[in-house]
Amino acid sequence: MTTRERLHRLVDDLSDDEAAEALALLEGQLADQAEPAALPEFFGMLHSGKGDLAARSDEILRAEFGRR
């Protein structure tokens, strides 16, 4: 039996009050998870089709990290 099937079986056996508590707990857990960070601009740059990456390395770094 898979984990998902076991979870379904457990949920099916809950009373309405227990199901409400379990739902609140799961929603709280999911809300606490951080949003995944956006991928940096240079992610996947090998497929950019914009030419020589070595020649553009300063431009890419400036765009991603700003001038310092």
N, C-alpha and C positions, 0 to 999 in steps of 0.2 A: 504494500500500500504506500502510495507517495505521501509526502508531507502535506500537499494540498488536499488530498483525499482525507487524511487524518483530521486536518483542520475543518473540512466540511462536516465530517461526522461529529466532531466536538461542538461545532456551532449548531448543528441540527438538534443536539441534545440539550441546549441551553433553554432556560425559561425566558420569557420576554424581558424580565428585569435583569437577568444575567446577560442577555444579549445586548441590552442597552449599555450596561457597564463595560462589556467587552468592546463594544463599538467606540465608546468614549475613550477607552484606553488606547485602542489602535489609532484613532484619529489624533490623539495627543502625541503618540509616538511619531506619526508621520509628519505632523506639524512641526515637531522639534528638529527634524532633519534639515540640514542646510541645503539651500538650492545649489545645484551643481554650478561650479564656476563656468563662466563663458570661456570658450576656447580662445586663446590668444590669436591675434591676427596672423602670426607666422605659422599657425597650425595648418598643415597640408600645403605649405608653400611650394613643395616640389611639384605640385599639380597646378600651379597658378597660371602657367602659360605666359608669364611676363618676362621671360628671358633669363639672363644670367643672374643667378642668386648671389654669387660672390660679389658682383658689381653693385648689387642693390642692398647688400647687407647693412650698410650704415642707414639707408633709408628705412629698412624694415625695423631695425632696432630703435630708431628715432620715433617711428610711428607707434611702436608697442610700448616703449619705456619712457618716451619724452626726452627732451634735451636736458642734460645735467651738466 
